[in-house]
Amino acid sequence: MERELITLARKAYEAPAKLICSDLAPIRDIVGDGALDYALVIGAFHYINRIADLLQVSPEALPTSLRRFEFLRRITIRVAGFMLAKMHLANRTYPVNFEEAVEKLEPLFENTPKRRLENELESLKMRPKLVEVLQLKIEDRDRHSSLNREILTRIHRTVEAALPAVVDEAEGFHSRPEDPVEAFAFVGTRYAYRVTEHMIDTLRQAGYDDTGILDLAIAVADANQWARIHRLVGLRPDLFYLGMG
């Protein structure tokens, strides 16, 4: 299955705008509905990597100044290995069925009847834990983000419009929007590692403090994660944003 996963991961990076449900078919042929889990994993990596790149977080836990000391690098690896060894990674039975998962999600969509919500999420019926993931992501956004609905929807639209359709759009150089938030979302979608101090300073001049910039990075990462998931599992592009008050 490695070849199928590599093909999917490459397309999710090079041409995510062209992702479709049938891209999961080769994996579904091997693992059945477990293919939906791989869609979630791919989305999660695009979320995590963007947070790290947009906030310029080091890919290594050890500070740059100390990486030249080999014994410290070895200790870091051993500690990480010890922590992973203590994690419970075995597959577990998910205790909530699809209807129950939708019922927990429903309060976040005040104007959407449960039956309609079930229809919208029908493609996740065999993987109700993905419904819970959607619920947790929406709850986290609504409770902790300092950004209003207008900014969040603008980031979502910018990300959707900026998604690469060919590899050159993921790696080349392109004109970016003049608006600092949209420029941040554009670069964060196509090549987040190219975010510069000047772009961050421009956001500060526009009135965003450290918390605001963190929330902008999370919003861009959320939108990129969702852009891949909704295409691969067949959900409405705006579903993640319908529940915002």
SULCORWO-V352066 format. One record per pair of residues at least 24 apart in sequence whose C-alpha atoms are under 8 Angstrom apart, sorted by the first residue. I is the first residue (numbers start at 1). J is the second residue. If there is no record, write none. Layout:
I,J + I,J
//
This chain:
1,27 + 1,30 + 9,42 + 12,42 + 12,228 + 13,170 + 14,164 + 14,165 + 14,166 + 14,167 + 14,168 + 14,169 + 14,170 + 15,163 + 15,164 + 15,165 + 15,166 + 15,167 + 15,170 + 16,163 + 16,164 + 16,165 + 16,227 + 16,228 + 17,160 + 17,163 + 17,164 + 17,165 + 18,165 + 19,228 + 19,231 + 19,232 + 20,231 + 20,232 + 20,233 + 20,234 + 21,231 + 21,232 + 21,233 + 21,234 + 22,232 + 23,232 + 24,232 + 33,126 + 33,127 + 34,127 + 36,124 + 36,127 + 36,233 + 37,127 + 37,130 + 39,228 + 39,229 + 39,232 + 39,233 + 40,130 + 40,229 + 42,225 + 42,228 + 43,224 + 43,225 + 43,226 + 43,228 + 43,229 + 44,225 + 45,225 + 46,221 + 46,224 + 46,225 + 47,221 + 47,222 + 47,224 + 47,225 + 48,221 + 50,188 + 50,192 + 50,193 + 50,217 + 50,220 + 50,221 + 51,217 + 51,218 + 51,221 + 53,192 + 53,193 + 53,195 + 54,188 + 54,192 + 54,193 + 54,195 + 54,217 + 55,214 + 55,217 + 56,193 + 94,129 + 96,128 + 96,129 + 97,128 + 98,124 + 98,125 + 98,126 + 98,127 + 98,128 + 98,131 + 101,128 + 101,129 + 101,131 + 101,132 + 102,131 + 104,132 + 104,135 + 105,131 + 105,132 + 105,135 + 108,135 + 108,138 + 108,139 + 108,243 + 108,244 + 109,242 + 109,243 + 109,244 + 110,243 + 120,235 + 120,236 + 121,235 + 123,233 + 123,234 + 123,235 + 124,233 + 134,240 + 138,240 + 142,244 + 145,215 + 146,211 + 146,212 + 146,215 + 147,212 + 147,215 + 147,216 + 149,244 + 149,245 + 152,219 + 153,241 + 154,182 + 155,181 + 155,182 + 155,185 + 155,219 + 155,220 + 155,223 + 156,219 + 156,220 + 156,223 + 158,182 + 158,185 + 158,186 + 159,185 + 159,186 + 159,189 + 159,220 + 159,223 + 159,224 + 160,223 + 160,227 + 162,186 + 162,189 + 162,190 + 163,189 + 163,190 + 164,190 + 180,206 + 181,216 + 185,220 + 188,220 + 188,221 + 189,220 + 189,224
//
